């Protein structure tokens, strides 16, 4: 474990910077798409791929890079990802055409996946147990700050200086974090003796996740449904591979024999699915049912991520003192009640009602996020922190993807192929109420799982490795890797 005070805060700065930069780059670029499209004479399909490529590639490689960090050193994977993300941001400003822009965008997503897959693990390596939740709270606040600042700053910068300066701004914190990390982290990639990487598992999981994300984003076409079907088959192949390989990418016993981990992953995925669509649905509601401009709607929608950003550090400090499953369950339940309240909105509802609903959902997610990550990370021993960190991001991504897929299907069912406008606003409101009711009930189910996902005690044995969960890295180790890892084939039933 990293005991040097300056080093552990350097790690926190680096992780929080990337937690800010990745969602900022995602949300801010959305505002810049019209300007990018005009410069490159891009089609609507090409512009939609700017966001889709990033989400898809990022989701595909979270788990493989999390496992690679456990084997080769989390510090090395994190730093390479940080460098890739920052240099890609600069390269995007010099892309000669839209095709090259999309290729570089995919490379940037690859770097983002490397940092997100190992960031939480590095925090757990760097901080003692009594300070971890506080550090996680600060890093989670970075995520919400990036989400809330992206559209606002992106719009201002793109209008005043041009869309390229949005990428310069996104690159800046990563560049500073890179300099800090080069001084405080080892970025040697040195595979642990006896450890093997599950290449077939990595390929099948990446293909399955990628196809599911792609299919969910294109459900209006038969190609999207084919993508979903092939994604399910690829994930089934991944599970079959993991059951048979001696050194799996993901120990399935983490789910079958580790109650805290399995319930924690399920709660995170379900709550993400239940709450993610709030901003999207209310944005359309404000602009079509309440005739607001995008700027007016954006100002109101900023209430939710701002509250999440303010609440997360406070909850991080409380999570070191209060049972985390109680905090995460309470937050999830509060968010679910906010989503259910959104089902009561009508064309005559006041702006105050919308602000209250967004505030309740934001408060609930702010309370839920950090404790739910603590539950997940505490459920495994140190040699699996990378996998747990990756599963945290993976479960949120899959929840958000499922949410948007359901929204697409339900709106298509109620509104059909008609463009949104005054003539179909009644149908849209009916679809919105149906969605919020269903998502609210789903959120309550997720809250129940969060309450049941009690944090593992430090002395417990992780079923994935049969090693004490409290095992620490050797003194002055800064690569974020437990050495040595258990030999290939060691597992919960190893003799």
N, C-alpha and C positions, 0 to 999 in steps of 0.2 A: 504494500500500500504506500502511496506517496505521502510521507509525513511532513515534508518541507512545506511550510505555510505558503510561501510565495508560489511554489509549484502548483499546489492544489487550487489556489485562486486563479492562476494562469489557465489551468484546465477549465475551470468554470467559465472564465471569460471567453475562451475559445469555443466551448460547446454552446454557450448562450448566443454568441455571435452567429454561429451557423444555424442555430434554432430560429434566430431572427431572419437571417438572410434567405433561407430556402423558402419559407412562406411569403416573405416580402417579394421575392423575385417572381413567385407564382401569381400573387394577387396584383402586384403593380403592373406586370406585363399585360394583364388583361385590359387595363386602361389604355395601353399603348398600341393595341392591335390595329385600330384604324389607321394610325400614322405609319406603322410598319407595313401594312397592306398597301397604302398609297405609294410608298417609296419603292416597293418591290413589285407593284402591280399584281399582288397575290390574289388568288381566288378565295372564296369564303371557306372552302374545304381546307386549303393550306393554312389559313389563319386559325381554324379550329384545331388543327394539328399542333400548333405552337403549345397549347396547354395540354392536349391529350398525350403528346409524345413525352412531355416532362412527367406527367403523372404515371403513365404506363411504365416507362423505363425505371423510374424511381421505385415503384412498387415491386417490379420484377426482381430487383437485385438487393433488396433489404436483407432478406434471410441469408443468401449466399455470402454477402459481405460481413454480416454479423458473425457467421461461423468462421470466415477467413480471419477475422480479427481475433477470435478466441485461439486460433491455431498459430497464426503468424505474428501477432502483436497488434493490439487495438490502436496503439499510438501510431504505428506505421500506416495502417489502413485509413485512419482518420486524417492524418496529415496529407497523404496522397490525394484523398478525396477533397480536402480543403483546397489544395493546390489546383486540382482539376476544375473545381467549381469556380474559383476565382479567375483562372486563366480563360475558362470558357465564357465567362461573362464579358471579358474583354474581347474575345474572339467574335462574339455575337455582334459587336458594334462594327466589325470589319467584314462581315459576311458579304460576298459579292452578289448573291441571289437568294431567293427564298428556299431553294432546295438545300443549299449549304447552311442556311440559317437553321433549318430543322435538324440537320445532322449535328451541328454544334449544340443545339438545344438538348438533343438526346445525350451527348457527352456530358453536358452540364448536369443533367439529371443523374447520370452515373456517379459523378462526384458527390452530388447531394445525398445519394443513397449510401455512399461510403461513410459520410459524416454522421448521418442520422442513425445508421445501423450500429455505430460504435460510441456515439456521444454519451448516452446514459451509462453505458458500461464504464467509460472513462471516469465519469463522475463517481460511480460507486467504488472504483479503484482508488480514486484520489482522496475521498473524504471518509473520516471515521463514521461508524454507524449512527452516532448521535447527531451528525451534521448533514447526513445524506438527503433527508427530506427537504431541508432548507435549501440545499443546492439545487435539487430537482425543481423546487418551486420557482427559483430564479430563472432556471433554464426554460421552464414551461411559460413563464411570463414573456420570455423572448419570442416564443412561437406566436402568442396572442398579439404581442406588439407588432410583429411583422405582418400579421393578417390585417390588423386595424390600420397600420400606417401605409400599407401598400397602395390601396386605391387612392387615398388622399394625397400622399407625397408623389405617387406616380403621375397623377393627373396634373399636379402643380408643375412638376419638373418637366414632364413631356410638353406641356403647353408653353412653358417659358424658355426651356433650353433645348428641347428635342428629346426623342425617345432614347437615344443612346446614353444620355446622362442618367437615366433610370438604372441601366446596367452598371454604370460607373459607381453609382451609390451602393448598389447591391454588392459590388465587388469590394468596396472599401473596408467594411468590417472584417471580411474574410482575409484580406491582405494583412491587416493588423494582427488578426488572430494567428495567421500563419507565422509571422515573425515571432510572436510570443511563444508559440508551440515549438518552433525550431530551437529555441533556447531552453525549453523546459521539458520537452518530451523526446524520447528516443523514437526514431521512425525507421529503425531497422526491421526488415521483414525476415524473420528467422523462424521457420517452422519448428514447433516443439518436437523433440525426439519421439518417434513412434506414432505421431498424429498423422492422420490421413484426411484429405478433403474428399467429400462425396460429390464427384463431378456429375454423375447421372442424376442425383437428387437435385443438384443446383439447376441443371438444364430443365428437368421436368417441372420443378417448382416455378422457375422463371417463366417458362412457356405457359403454364397454367394460369398464373397470376396475370401475365400480359394479355392473354386471350380473354380472360374474364373482364379486365378493365376495358379492353377494346370493345368487346361485345356489349358491355353495359352502356358504353357511350354511343352506340349505333343501333339501338333497339328498334329504330324506325325502319330499318332495312333488314332483309333476310340475312345479310352478311353479319349483322350484329348477333342474331340468334345462333348462327353457325359458330361464331366466336365463343359464345357462352357454352355451347355444347362441347366444342373441342377443349375449352378451358377446363370443364369438369372432367373430361377424360384424361387430360394431362395431369390434373391434381390427383386423380385416382391412381394413375401410374406412379406419381410421386409417393403416395402412401404405400403402395406395394413395394417400391424400391426401399423405402425407409424401414419397412418391417424385415427386410432380408439382408441389408448391408451390414457389415461388421462395424463400420464407423459412419453412422448416418449424419446427414446434415441437421436433422431435427429428431431428437429422441422422442418417439411417440409416447413413451412412458411418462414424459412430462405432463401429458394430458390424462392418461389413464390412471396414474398412481400419484399425481400431485394435485390435490384438490385446489389449493390456493392458485396455482398457475393456470389450470384449466378454467376455473371460474373467473379468474382475473382477465384472461384473454377474451372469454365470452362476453363479460360485462363491458369491456372496453369496445369491442366490436359492436355490440348491440346499442350502447349509449351513443356511439358515434353515428350509427345509422339513424337513431331516433332524433338526434339534435342537429345533424349537419344540414338538413334541408330547410331549417328555419329562415336563414338569411335569404336563400334563393327564393323561396315561396313568398316571403313578406316583401322582398324587393319587387317582384312582379305585382303583388297586391297594391303596394304604394303607388306604383307608376301607372297601373291600368285601372284600378278601382278607385284610387284617390287622386289621380291625375297629377302626381308629383313629377318633377324633373329628376333625372338620374342623380344630380348633385344633392337635391333635397332628400331623396331616398337614401343616398349613401351616408349622409350626415346622421340620419336616424339609425340606420343599421350599424353604425360605428359604436353605438351604445353597448352592444353585446361584447365584442372583443375587448373594448376598453375596460369594462368591468372584469372580464376574465383576467386581463393583464394585471389589474390592481389587486385582485383577490389571490392569485396564485402564490406570490411570495409569502403572504400572511398564512395561507393554509400550509405552505411548506414548513414554516416554523411550528405550527400547531401539530403537524403530522409527526414531529419528533416526540410529542407528549401524549397525544390522544390516539387510541387504536385506529389504524388507518382504514380498516374495513368499515368502521362506523362513519368516518368522514366521506369516503367514496360513495357509500350507499346513500347517505343523506344528500350529497351533491347530485347524484344521479336521479334520485326521487324528486328533488326540487326542479331539476331541468325537465323531467317528464311532466310535472304539473304545469310548468310554463308552456310546454308544447301543447298540452291538452287545452290550456286557456286560449291558445292561438286559434283553436277550432271554433271559438265563439265570435271571431272577427267577422264583420259584415261591411258592406259598402258605407254604412253610416257610422261605423266605429270611429272614435276620436283618436287623434295622434297620441294622446296620453296613454290610452289603452295599449297601443303598439309598443310604446317606450317601456311600460311596465312589464309586458310580456318578454321583451328582449332583455330587460334587466334581470328578470327571474331566471330565464334560461342561461344568461351569462354568469350569474351568481352560482347556479347549479353546476355548470361545466367547470367554472373556476375552482369550486370546492372538490369536484370529482377528479380532475385531471392528475394532480400530483400524487394524492394517496393511491390512486389506481396503479400508477407506475411503481410506487414503492412496493405494493403488494406483489406485482409481477417480478420485479428485480430481486426481492427478498425470497422468492419461492425457489430460486436456483442457487447452486454454489458458484463460486467465483469463476470457475473455468467455463461457465455457460452464460456469463453476463452479456456477451455479444449477441448470442441467440435470443436472450430475453429482451435485450434492447431492440433488436430487429423485429421481434414478434409484437412489441409494443407499437411500433410504427406500422407494421403489417396489418394488425387487427384494426387500427384506426382507418387505414386506407381502404380495407375491404368493407368496413362499415359505411364509409362515405360513398364508396362505389355502389354498394347495394342500395343506399338511400336514393342516389340519383337515378338508378335503374327503375326503382319503384315509382319515383316521381314521373319519369318519362312515360311509363306504361299507363299510370292512372290519368295523367293529363290528356294523353292520347285517347283514352277511353271516354272521357267526358267532353273534351273539346274537339277531338278529331283532327282533321288536317287544316282547320280554319286558323288563320293567324290570330294572335291575341289582340283584342280590341273591344270597344264598347258593345259590339253585337254579341260577343260570347262571354262577357264578364260574369254573367250568372252561372254559366257552366264552369268557368274557372273557379269561382268562389265555392261551388259545390265540390269540385275536385280538391281544393285546398282544405276544406273542412274535413273531408274524408281522410286525406293524408295526415293531417295533424292529429285526428282522433286515433288513427292506427299507430302513428309514431309515438304518441303519448302513452298508449297502452304498452307498446313495445318497450318504451323507456322505463316504465314501472317494473317490467319483467327484468330488465337489465339492472335496475336498482336492487332488486331482490338478490340477484347473483352477486352484486358488489357487496352487499351485507354479509353474504355467506363466504366470501373469499377472504378468509382471515389470513393475515400475514404470517408466514412461517417463522418460528422462533429461530434464533441464530444458531442454536446447537443442533438443529434438525439435520437430517441427512437428505441430500438431494437424490431423488430416484434416478436422475440421469447419469450420475457419476459415482454414487456411493461414497462421496467424500463429504466431510463436514462442511456445512454452508458457511461457517465463520472463517474458513481458511483464508489467509491474506497473502498478498504478493510479498516477495522478499523485500527487505529494507532497501530503499533507494531505487527500486525497479520503477521505471517510468514508461515502459512500453505498453502497460495495461494488459499484460498477459500472465496467466497463472502458469508457472513452470515447475515441474513438467505437467503436461496434461496426462490424463489417464491413458494407458496404452490402448491402441485400436482394439475395439471389441469389448472394452470394459463397459459395463452397463449395470442396470439395476439387478440383473440376475447373474452377473459374472461371478464365477467361482474363484 
